[in-house]
């Protein structure tokens, strides 16, 4: 049985693409057959985050318009041979694809894959409608900022209106130093405000910048964010994993330990 | 941080949470400022029948309140209406009749 998950947020720049790349890679690491679809037509990004930008021949619009077969457009990942990417078109716009066409494409992919993960564009217009058309489940990504949370709330309402009932929240870019000082909302605050179930929290980790620079997902590494993503992946698969303490690695003793470790 | 900072003001995280809570209630209710204004004017009209109120000092907003039924919060209209003078019973009744 395959599951179709849309990764969405409303606001741009909160980490949808990074989340898609890491959740997808994590699922593939756990031996699931996964396809990632970049639905942000005109602003293609998932390919660079995955480090697959040089392998693109055909794209989503080519498939929908029948210029190629689905198989021809799917790019196999460098690291895992059960992970594929369907890239978006860079030179077209959102109206090139309709929700009905997306639905049809996803129905075909369902026969082949365990997980279909859709990277949704920012906004609530056509691109959003395309991305959610075939989805049965949603991961809403937000950061602990007023603007991102307000948009997430709107998105959650729209998902419900479109009968996507399985909605989980990812709180991204948590900074425990600010939370402790009282200058950032806590994970509980965000969950309380948005009133949806939390599936994980990801710390603001400089390793994400580094791994994105290199076109490598961070999931599976020992970095705090990498472990946080792996926990999210396991929870998506139904495992009951307790929330990790995001604070541990910044503690005084751990910092000292890390100094010795790095030598 | 000095001792005096402790008394200064709320943490910005708490401020953000409080602002969002209010904002989202009105977002969810999709209650436009025009509707709020209309509600406010109607409230003034009704209450003025019975007592003299300070219509400039009237504050009305949509907030959240604890609900006993489902152990959660529900939207509520909160109105703070300063009263100037309470008219005595018989006056109020006769004026209400006239209006």
Interface residues (C-beta under 8 A of the other chain):
Chain A: X144 X145 X146 X149 X150 X153 X154 X157 X178 X179 X181 X182 X183 X184 X185 X186 X189 X192 X193 X195
Chain B: X11 X12 X13 X14 X16 X17 X19 X20 X21 X23 X24 X27 X28 X72
